[in-house]
Amino acid sequence: MAAVQRLLRAAASGGAATAAARRRVASLAPEEVPAAAKGFPFAAEERMRRRPAAERNVQWVFLGCPGVGKGTYASRLSRLLGVPHIATGDLVRDELASTGALAAQLAEIVNQGKLVSDEIIINLLSKRLKKGEDQGESGFILDGFPRTVKQAEILDGVTEIDMVVNLKLREDVLVEKCLGRRICSQCGKNFNLACIDVKGENGLPAIYMAPLLPPNNCMSKMVTRADDTEEVVRNRLQIYNDMSQPVEDFYREQGKLLEFDLPGGIPESWPKLIHVLNLEDQEDLKLAAA
Ligand SMILES: Nc1ncnc2c1ncn2[C@@H]1O[C@H](COP(=O)(O)OP(=O)(O)O)[C@@H](O)[C@H]1O
C-alpha cells in the first residue's frame, strides 16, 4: 500500500489516540496480526511494510529551530547517502508559488510565522512521497517534519524512524542567520549574507560563521523569504519552543535523539557531524569516486 494513503488515513484517524496501539500491533509476529488488527483496518498492512533497517535506505529526521541550518546539513547528507531530502517548508513554498486555491490561504499563515494545519502539511507530504515512490525512491531525510507531537505520532504510526538529529545553536545567532538568509530566485540555492562573530558570554559559546556568499551570476537575483523579517522570525522561534520542542522529548524518550551543538559554520560543523554520524568512510569513498 502506498505511503501516501497510509499517511492520509493515519492523519484522519487522529494519530495520538491510535499511535500506541499501532506500535503494539507492529511488534507482533505476522500470524498474530489479523486478530490484533481488528478495529485498525490498516494495521496489518503496516506490520508488513515495516522492513528491517538493514534492507532499506536510512529514514532520518532533522529537528532544530528556524535558521539553524537543517536544510543545509540535511541536503548535504542526502547527497552523501543517496536518499531524498524532503523539506516540508519547501513543499509549502512551492504551493505558495503556484496558482492553486491553497496558495492565498497558506500565504497568510506562513507570513505570520504560524504553522499550517496538520491536515494541509500531511497532504503536501503525502503527495511528495507518492511522487517519490512512483520514481522508485527509498529512504528519506525529513526536514521540518514532524513539527508537532501529533505529527510525530502520525509519522510513528506509519513508518520507522531510525534516527533524529537535533541541531542546536544560540538564539541570538539564529535570528541573525534568518535575517541574513537569501535565495537565488533563478537557481533556488540558499545563501547567507550574515557574518556571525559573537563572543562567549553568560555560559553561551563563542561562535564564528563566515557568510555564505552567492556566485556572481546569482548576486543580482537574491530574494529574501517573506517570513524572514525580525518580527516573524521571533514569532517562529516562540512557536518552535512551544510546539516543536516537545517533539525533541518525544524522540528522546524513544532513545533516537542525537543532539548536535553546531560549533560554527559549515567548515567546522560538517566534519564533526560526519564524525558523530560515523559516516567518515562514506565521505572518503564519495570523494575518491569524484
Ligand atoms: N511540519 C510542518 N507543520 C506545519 N507547518 C509547517 C511545517 N513545515 C513547514 N511549515 C510551514 O512552512 C513555514 C516554513 O518552513 P521552514 O522552511 O521549515 O521554516 P524554518 O526556517 O522556520 O525552519 C513554517 O513557518 C510553517 O508555516
The ligand as an SDF file (V2000), in Angstrom:
LIG
                    3D

 27 29  0  0  0  0  0  0  0  0999 V2000
    5.6230   20.2900    9.5790 N   0  0  0  0  0  0  0  0  0  0  0  0
    5.0420   21.4930    9.4430 C   0  0  0  0  0  0  0  0  0  0  0  0
    3.8830   21.7780   10.1090 N   0  0  0  0  0  0  0  0  0  0  0  0
    3.2780   22.9530    9.9760 C   0  0  0  0  0  0  0  0  0  0  0  0
    3.7470   23.9710    9.2330 N   0  0  0  0  0  0  0  0  0  0  0  0
    4.9000   23.7550    8.5570 C   0  0  0  0  0  0  0  0  0  0  0  0
    5.6030   22.5120    8.6220 C   0  0  0  0  0  0  0  0  0  0  0  0
    6.7120   22.5830    7.8340 N   0  0  0  0  0  0  0  0  0  0  0  0
    6.7080   23.8190    7.3080 C   0  0  0  0  0  0  0  0  0  0  0  0
    5.6240   24.5330    7.7300 N   0  0  0  0  0  0  0  0  0  0  0  0
    5.2750   25.9280    7.3550 C   0  0  0  0  0  0  0  0  0  0  0  0
    6.2430   26.4200    6.4290 O   0  0  0  0  0  0  0  0  0  0  0  0
    6.9790   27.5200    7.0100 C   0  0  0  0  0  0  0  0  0  0  0  0
    8.4170   27.4720    6.5490 C   0  0  0  0  0  0  0  0  0  0  0  0
    9.0080   26.2570    6.9830 O   0  0  0  0  0  0  0  0  0  0  0  0
   10.6150   26.0700    7.0540 P   0  0  0  0  0  0  0  0  0  0  0  0
   11.1920   26.4320    5.7430 O   0  0  0  0  0  0  0  0  0  0  0  0
   10.8590   24.7050    7.5880 O   0  0  0  0  0  0  0  0  0  0  0  0
   10.9990   27.1990    8.0690 O   0  0  0  0  0  0  0  0  0  0  0  0
   12.0490   27.4150    9.2320 P   0  0  0  0  0  0  0  0  0  0  0  0
   13.1380   28.2100    8.6230 O   0  0  0  0  0  0  0  0  0  0  0  0
   11.1960   28.2200   10.1920 O   0  0  0  0  0  0  0  0  0  0  0  0
   12.5020   26.1080    9.8230 O   0  0  0  0  0  0  0  0  0  0  0  0
    6.7700   27.3730    8.5080 C   0  0  0  0  0  0  0  0  0  0  0  0
    6.9130   28.5930    9.2100 O   0  0  0  0  0  0  0  0  0  0  0  0
    5.3290   26.8610    8.5520 C   0  0  0  0  0  0  0  0  0  0  0  0
    4.3880   27.9010    8.3310 O   0  0  0  0  0  0  0  0  0  0  0  0
  1  2  1  0
  2  3  1  0
  2  7  2  0
  3  4  2  0
  4  5  1  0
  5  6  2  0
  6  7  1  0
  6 10  1  0
  7  8  1  0
  8  9  2  0
  9 10  1  0
 10 11  1  0
 11 12  1  0
 11 26  1  0
 12 13  1  0
 13 14  1  0
 13 24  1  0
 14 15  1  0
 15 16  1  0
 16 17  2  0
 16 18  1  0
 16 19  1  0
 19 20  1  0
 20 21  2  0
 20 22  1  0
 20 23  1  0
 24 25  1  0
 24 26  1  0
 26 27  1  0
M  END
$$$$
